[in-house]
Amino acid sequence: MNGLQVEVCFSPALFPHYFCEEAHVVVIDVLRATTSMCVAFMNGAQSIIPVGTVEALRHYVGTGCLIAAERNGIPLDFADFGNSPDEFTAERVRGREVAYSTTNGTRTIQMASRCHEVYIGAYTNFSAVCRRLVADGRPVILLCSGWKDRFNLEDSVLAGAMAERLLDSGFTSQCDSVVAAMALWSAARPDLLGFARNYAHLHRLAGLGIDRIVPFCHTFDLTDLVPRFDGKALVAVRS
């Protein structure tokens, strides 16, 4: 993978086949982790520690960190709150460090951590992420968090939108997954929320009574902040 190449990886299970130490990785988890991370920084969070397992997360209890965590969409019983963007209010997170663990997104961040840079991507910081990647001038892997190592639509559609923007900005690709992701984006773009009704995860969230956040999670460009993983925690950089 050389030069300004962009690839899309549809699942963390496939990531070993895409791994490149020189690449910049954008972790995508539209519903809901990467959207919530962007909101947390919009509302003044100091940092976010992505934690892969429930067992590891328990070590942060009583340390002064806020605990945000869920599994299968349900907040953990020892967490301060779960994984929806509207829970990361300024009153809760401003100036605070958050230890954060989710079903898919946070372990995906840990998996990508050996690449050159790891950024967090969502619709909410779409243009900021793309600007950052263009300015960096490195090969890019758009890594979809998926659902328990399986393909999902919501992350793949956003990856297609980002890939299209990067190709329009001088990147190139020889990746079939880019073509597939862009085809999904092309199908979804005329009515993004209508297309979202196809998402299996939307129906999971509806079953839990938390599908209210789906429109927000598909809102473009609410912030110019890009969460960046520094090897221990996510911190916000401005693009």
Secondary structure by P-SEA (a helix, b strand, c coil): cccbbbbbbcccccccccccccbbbbbbbcccaaaaaaaaaaacccbbbbbccaaaaaaaccccbbbbcccccccccccccccccccccccccccccccccccccaaaaaaaccccbbbbbcccaaaaaaaaaaaaccbbbbcccccccccccaaaaaaaaaaaaaaaaccccccaaaaaaaaaaaaacccccccccccaaaaaaaaaccccccccccccccccbbbbbcccbbbbbcc
